[in-house]
Amino acid sequence: MATTPSLSLLLFLLSLLTPTSVHPEPLQDSPYLSPATVLFPDYDRMLATFKIYVYPPPTPFTFATPSESLFHASLLNSRFITDDPDEAHLFYVPFPPDLPSRSLSGLVRSLRTNFTFWYRSLGADHFFLSCAGIGHAPDRNVLELKKNSVQISCFPTTSGDFFPHKDVILPPVPPSPLALPHAPVGKETATFLGFMKRDEEQESQSSLVEEVEGDPEFLVESEPSDLTKSKFCLFVYGGDGSWLGEALRLGCVPVMITDRPIQDMPLIDVVRWSEIAVFVGSRGGVAELKRVLGGIGGEQYERMRGLGVTVGRHFVWNKVPQPFDAFHMVMYQLWLRRHTIRYARREWM
């Protein structure tokens, strides 16, 4: 049946308003858990609407680690802060890192007394900074803070002080950024299979570390001099992870040496770590380590390396925060936790 000119025009206009695909095409070769069509618009909404209310600290203090200090200062100087608690999505509870349990209990008790917001979720829409963690205590106030509130901690965390369903890890701050500003184009000329930083503070080294030190395919130094000379960067879980972001940024694929699952990797809510890092146990010795790393080459290696370089920008801390840097990615993970469970209060007569 022939169509009239007016009907043809109507059909053409409708075609312009109709999306060509109901589901967006998935982002190929992405290191992120969410596709770009979800991640980046959600990030923009966070920048526009996310609000944090900060409780007054019990006393002036300074944090013990660079990442804590940078995050705290960046947050207080950001647009996320609001003076109106009624428009806040989350509440920040600042306190000194060495605050005794009794004083911490008193702090939470004062929040109950002077503010009404704690009762809405028993602290689940509150967060605090503590790389040292909060010890186990029978006190109700300390227990609610530890079990309900979001703890922002350092990598790696103390055993038993991290709850992956609610807590957040700060990207580590390197002692000093390495000289090369960008990763080289390729690793065809890499001199070593892997690099390992000698941890002078670790009292006992595993047998694997000793084997690596004696193998000419690996470079072991007290301080990284040039990560671009190595294809892989080896991290013993529980040791010094401060240069993890530098390894990613410079194209040295991280290898996490651990004999148990790791739940406290930085940016674990955002990044698909299996795409950019290798996880291997220590019990097989250097022979097993070399077998695993030797099996990763060609396109697979270059893909992991390239995705890691992409993620590396999220580990950069700036005195003045920049888009998608470490500060903003921590804020994005807090943003993902803004929908907390609100417990209804029952009044007993």
C-alpha positions as CSV (number, residue, x, y, z in Angstrom):
1,M,0.0,0.0,0.0
2,A,1.4,3.4,-1.0
3,T,1.9,6.0,1.7
4,T,1.0,9.7,1.4
5,P,3.7,12.4,1.7
6,S,2.4,13.5,5.1
7,L,2.5,9.9,6.4
8,S,6.0,9.4,5.1
9,L,7.1,12.6,6.9
10,L,5.5,11.4,10.1
11,L,7.3,8.0,9.9
12,F,10.6,9.8,9.2
13,L,10.2,12.0,12.3
14,L,9.3,9.0,14.4
15,S,12.4,7.2,13.3
16,L,14.6,10.1,14.6
17,L,13.0,9.8,18.0
18,T,13.3,6.0,18.2
19,P,16.6,4.7,19.6
20,T,18.4,2.3,17.3
21,S,19.1,-0.1,20.1
22,V,17.3,-0.7,23.4
23,H,20.5,-1.9,25.1
24,P,23.8,0.0,24.6
25,E,26.7,-1.8,23.1
26,P,29.0,-3.1,25.8
27,L,32.3,-1.4,26.1
28,Q,35.1,-3.6,24.7
29,D,38.4,-4.1,26.6
30,S,37.2,-2.2,29.6
31,P,38.8,-2.6,33.1
32,Y,35.6,-1.4,34.8
33,L,32.8,-3.5,36.3
34,S,30.2,-1.2,34.8
35,P,30.1,-0.2,31.1
36,A,30.9,3.4,30.3
37,T,27.2,4.1,29.6
38,V,26.5,3.5,33.3
39,L,29.8,4.5,35.1
40,F,30.4,7.9,33.7
41,P,26.9,9.4,33.7
42,D,26.5,8.1,37.3
43,Y,29.9,9.8,38.1
44,D,28.5,13.1,36.7
45,R,25.4,12.8,38.8
46,M,27.6,12.3,41.9
47,L,29.5,15.5,41.1
48,A,26.2,17.4,40.7
49,T,24.2,16.1,43.7
50,F,26.3,14.2,46.3
51,K,26.3,15.9,49.7
52,I,28.3,15.1,52.9
53,Y,27.6,16.5,56.4
54,V,30.7,16.7,58.6
55,Y,30.4,16.4,62.4
56,P,32.6,18.7,64.4
57,P,35.8,16.7,65.5
58,P,36.2,16.1,69.2
59,T,39.6,17.8,69.1
60,P,42.1,19.2,66.5
61,F,44.2,16.4,65.2
62,T,46.2,15.1,62.2
63,F,46.1,11.7,60.5
64,A,49.0,9.3,60.5
65,T,49.1,8.4,56.8
66,P,49.4,10.5,53.6
67,S,46.3,9.0,52.0
68,E,44.1,9.7,55.0
69,S,45.4,13.3,55.2
70,L,44.9,13.9,51.5
71,F,41.4,12.5,51.5
72,H,40.4,14.5,54.6
73,A,41.7,17.8,53.3
74,S,40.3,17.3,49.9
75,L,36.9,16.4,51.2
76,L,36.7,19.5,53.5
77,N,37.6,21.8,50.6
78,S,35.2,20.2,48.1
79,R,31.8,21.0,46.8
80,F,30.5,17.8,48.4
81,I,30.3,19.4,51.9
82,T,27.0,20.8,53.1
83,D,26.0,22.7,56.2
84,D,22.5,21.4,56.0
85,P,22.3,17.8,57.4
86,D,18.8,17.4,56.0
87,E,20.2,17.4,52.4
88,A,23.1,15.1,53.2
89,H,23.4,11.6,51.7
90,L,26.1,10.6,54.1
91,F,27.6,11.8,57.4
92,Y,31.4,12.0,58.1
93,V,32.6,11.3,61.6
94,P,36.2,12.6,62.0
95,F,38.3,11.5,65.0
96,P,42.0,11.1,65.8
97,P,43.7,7.8,64.8
98,D,44.8,7.1,68.3
99,L,41.5,7.8,70.1
100,P,41.0,5.3,72.9
101,S,37.9,3.1,72.8
102,R,36.3,4.8,75.8
103,S,36.6,8.2,74.1
104,L,35.3,6.8,70.8
105,S,32.3,5.5,72.6
106,G,31.7,8.9,74.1
107,L,32.0,10.5,70.7
108,V,29.3,8.2,69.3
109,R,27.1,8.7,72.4
110,S,27.3,12.5,71.8
111,L,26.1,12.0,68.3
112,R,23.1,10.2,69.6
113,T,22.4,12.9,72.1
114,N,23.1,16.0,70.0
115,F,22.0,14.8,66.6
116,T,19.1,12.7,65.4
117,F,20.7,11.3,62.2
118,W,22.5,8.3,63.8
119,Y,19.2,6.7,64.7
120,R,17.9,6.6,61.2
121,S,20.2,3.7,60.2
122,L,22.1,3.0,63.4
123,G,25.1,4.6,61.8
124,A,24.9,2.9,58.4
125,D,24.8,6.2,56.5
126,H,27.9,7.4,58.4
127,F,31.6,6.9,57.5
128,F,34.9,7.4,59.2
129,L,38.7,7.3,58.3
130,S,40.8,4.8,60.1
131,C,43.8,2.9,58.6
132,A,44.5,1.3,62.0
133,G,41.0,0.0,62.3
134,I,38.7,-0.2,65.4
135,G,39.4,-2.9,67.9
136,H,36.7,-5.3,69.1
137,A,34.8,-3.9,72.1
138,P,31.6,-4.9,73.9
139,D,30.5,-1.3,74.0
140,R,27.3,-0.7,71.9
141,N,28.5,2.6,70.5
142,V,31.8,1.3,69.3
143,L,30.2,-1.9,68.0
144,E,27.7,0.0,65.9
145,L,30.4,2.3,64.4
146,K,32.5,-0.8,63.5
147,K,29.8,-3.0,62.2
148,N,27.4,-0.5,60.5
149,S,29.4,2.6,59.4
150,V,31.6,2.7,56.4
151,Q,35.2,2.5,57.3
152,I,37.6,4.1,54.8
153,S,40.9,2.3,55.3
154,C,44.4,1.8,53.8
155,F,45.7,-1.0,51.6
156,P,46.3,-3.7,52.8
157,T,44.0,-3.7,55.8
158,T,44.5,-5.3,59.2
159,S,43.0,-8.8,59.3
160,G,39.4,-8.6,60.6
161,D,39.1,-4.9,60.2
162,F,37.6,-4.8,56.7
163,F,34.0,-5.7,55.7
164,P,33.8,-5.8,51.8
165,H,30.1,-5.2,51.6
166,K,30.4,-1.7,53.2
167,D,34.0,-0.6,53.6
168,V,36.2,1.4,51.2
169,I,40.0,1.3,50.5
170,L,42.1,4.4,49.8
171,P,44.4,4.1,46.8
172,P,47.9,4.2,48.3
173,V,50.1,7.2,48.0
174,P,53.6,6.4,46.7
175,P,56.5,7.7,48.8
176,S,57.6,9.7,45.8
177,P,56.2,9.5,42.2
178,L,58.7,7.9,39.8
179,A,60.3,10.0,37.1
180,L,58.6,8.7,34.0
181,P,55.3,10.5,33.4
182,H,53.8,7.9,31.2
183,A,54.1,4.2,30.4
184,P,56.2,3.4,27.3
185,V,54.4,2.3,24.2
186,G,55.4,-1.4,24.4
187,K,57.3,-3.8,26.6
188,E,59.2,-5.6,23.8
189,T,62.5,-4.4,25.2
190,A,61.8,-5.2,28.9
191,T,64.9,-6.4,30.6
192,F,63.4,-8.4,33.4
193,L,60.4,-10.7,33.8
194,G,59.5,-9.1,37.1
195,F,60.4,-6.5,39.7
196,M,60.0,-6.9,43.4
197,K,60.6,-4.2,46.0
198,R,62.6,-5.4,49.0
199,D,60.6,-4.8,52.1
200,E,63.1,-3.8,54.8
201,E,60.5,-3.5,57.4
202,Q,59.1,-7.0,57.0
203,E,60.8,-9.1,59.7
204,S,60.5,-12.5,58.0
205,Q,60.7,-13.0,54.2
206,S,58.9,-16.0,52.6
207,S,61.0,-18.6,50.8
208,L,59.5,-17.4,47.6
209,V,60.9,-13.9,48.1
210,E,64.3,-15.4,48.8
211,E,64.1,-17.5,45.6
212,V,63.1,-14.4,43.6
213,E,66.1,-12.5,44.9
214,G,68.4,-15.2,43.6
215,D,66.8,-15.5,40.2
216,P,68.4,-13.3,37.4
217,E,65.1,-12.9,35.6
218,F,63.8,-10.7,38.4
219,L,65.1,-7.4,39.6
220,V,64.9,-6.7,43.4
221,E,65.6,-3.3,44.8
222,S,64.9,-1.4,48.0
223,E,63.3,1.4,46.0
224,P,61.9,1.1,42.4
225,S,64.3,2.8,40.0
226,D,62.7,2.1,36.6
227,L,59.6,-0.1,36.5
228,T,59.5,0.1,32.8
229,K,62.4,-2.4,32.6
230,S,60.1,-5.2,34.0
231,K,57.0,-6.8,32.5
232,F,55.5,-7.6,35.9
233,C,55.6,-6.0,39.3
234,L,55.5,-8.4,42.3
235,F,53.6,-7.5,45.5
236,V,53.6,-9.8,48.5
237,Y,50.1,-9.2,50.0
238,G,50.5,-7.7,53.5
239,G,53.7,-6.0,52.5
240,D,54.4,-2.6,51.0
241,G,51.7,-1.7,48.5
242,S,52.3,2.0,48.3
243,W,53.7,1.8,44.8
244,L,50.8,-0.2,43.3
245,G,49.4,2.8,41.5
246,E,52.8,3.7,40.0
247,A,53.2,0.1,38.7
248,L,49.8,0.4,36.9
249,R,50.5,3.9,35.6
250,L,53.9,2.9,34.2
251,G,52.6,-0.3,32.5
252,C,54.1,-2.9,34.9
253,V,51.4,-5.5,35.4
254,P,50.8,-6.1,39.1
255,V,51.2,-9.7,40.5
256,M,49.6,-10.2,43.9
257,I,51.3,-13.0,45.8
258,T,48.8,-14.4,48.3
259,D,47.7,-17.7,49.6
260,R,44.1,-16.6,50.3
261,P,41.5,-14.6,48.5
262,I,41.9,-10.8,48.6
263,Q,38.8,-8.7,49.3
264,D,40.4,-5.3,50.1
265,M,41.9,-4.3,46.7
266,P,41.6,-0.5,46.1
267,L,38.7,0.5,43.9
268,I,37.2,-3.0,44.1
269,D,33.7,-1.6,43.5
270,V,34.8,0.0,40.2
271,V,37.7,-2.0,38.7
272,R,37.7,-5.6,37.4
273,W,41.0,-6.6,39.0
274,S,41.2,-9.9,37.2
275,E,41.6,-8.0,33.9
276,I,44.6,-6.0,35.0
277,A,46.5,-8.1,37.6
278,V,47.7,-11.6,38.2
279,F,47.0,-13.4,41.5
280,V,49.3,-16.3,42.4
281,G,50.1,-18.3,45.5
282,S,53.5,-18.5,47.1
283,R,53.7,-22.3,47.8
284,G,54.7,-23.3,44.3
285,G,57.9,-21.3,44.6
286,V,59.7,-19.3,41.9
287,A,59.2,-22.1,39.4
288,E,55.4,-21.9,39.6
289,L,55.6,-18.1,39.5
290,K,57.6,-18.2,36.3
291,R,55.3,-20.8,34.8
292,V,52.3,-18.6,35.4
293,L,53.9,-15.4,34.2
294,G,55.5,-17.1,31.2
295,G,52.0,-18.1,30.1
296,I,50.8,-14.5,29.9
297,G,52.2,-13.0,26.7
298,G,51.3,-11.5,23.3
299,E,47.9,-9.9,23.0
300,Q,46.8,-11.1,26.5
301,Y,49.7,-9.3,28.2
302,E,49.4,-6.1,26.2
303,R,45.7,-6.0,26.9
304,M,46.2,-6.4,30.7
305,R,49.0,-3.8,30.6
306,G,46.9,-1.3,28.6
307,L,43.9,-1.6,30.8
308,G,46.2,-1.2,33.9
309,V,47.5,2.0,32.5
310,T,43.9,3.2,32.1
311,V,43.2,2.4,35.8
312,G,46.5,4.0,36.9
313,R,45.0,7.5,36.6
314,H,42.5,6.7,39.4
315,F,45.5,6.1,41.8
316,V,46.8,9.6,41.4
317,W,46.4,12.0,44.4
318,N,46.4,15.7,43.7
319,K,46.6,18.6,46.1
320,V,43.8,20.1,44.1
321,P,41.6,17.1,43.1
322,Q,41.2,16.5,39.4
323,P,38.5,14.5,37.5
324,F,38.6,10.8,38.1
325,D,41.6,10.9,40.4
326,A,42.0,9.0,43.6
327,F,39.9,11.4,45.7
328,H,37.0,11.4,43.3
329,M,37.0,7.6,42.9
330,V,36.8,7.2,46.7
331,M,33.9,9.6,46.6
332,Y,32.3,7.6,43.9
333,Q,32.5,4.5,46.0
334,L,30.9,6.3,48.9
335,W,28.2,7.5,46.4
336,L,27.5,3.9,45.6
337,R,26.8,3.4,49.3
338,R,24.4,6.3,49.7
339,H,21.3,4.0,49.6
340,T,21.5,2.6,53.1
341,I,18.9,0.5,55.0
342,R,16.8,2.7,57.2
343,Y,15.8,0.9,60.4
344,A,12.4,1.9,61.7
345,R,12.5,2.8,65.4
346,R,10.0,1.1,67.6
347,E,8.7,3.1,70.5
348,W,8.1,0.9,73.6
349,M,5.4,2.1,75.9
